[in-house]
Amino acid sequence: MSRLPLLLLPLLTLLGCSDHPSSLPGGSKLVAEAPAPWNYTAPEKGTLYLYDAASKQILFIAPLNPNQRIAIDANAGQISVNGAPIPAAPHPGADAKYQLFFKPATQREYHPVYNP
């Protein structure tokens, strides 16, 4: 049996066989996708990213503490944290394809130079 396919596996991993958007920091994980509304409770301190997959842009970034709940209601065009609306937040549209990503504060971003 040839060892060549086994040797290619690390290379394929480095090339990125992931659907993770490049504009998001490493270590962030997809926690929800459209359709909204969503309620997400942070399991630990970290940062939540509202990402528009169609435009490939981060629309909103929210630092969250443990057990803080963020609600995104695209039908009402409102984002709130623990029930309090965030006036400066974008008004999400009901027909967009949104994704929520969460990055724990303890999660370091992977970079091959820093983590060989």
Secondary structure, DSSP 8 states (H G I E B T S, - for coil): --SHHHHHHHHHHHH------TTS-TT-EEEEESS--EEEE-SSSEEEEEEETTTTEEEEEEEE-TT-EEEEETTTTEEEETTEE-TTS----TTS-EEEEEEETT-----TTT--
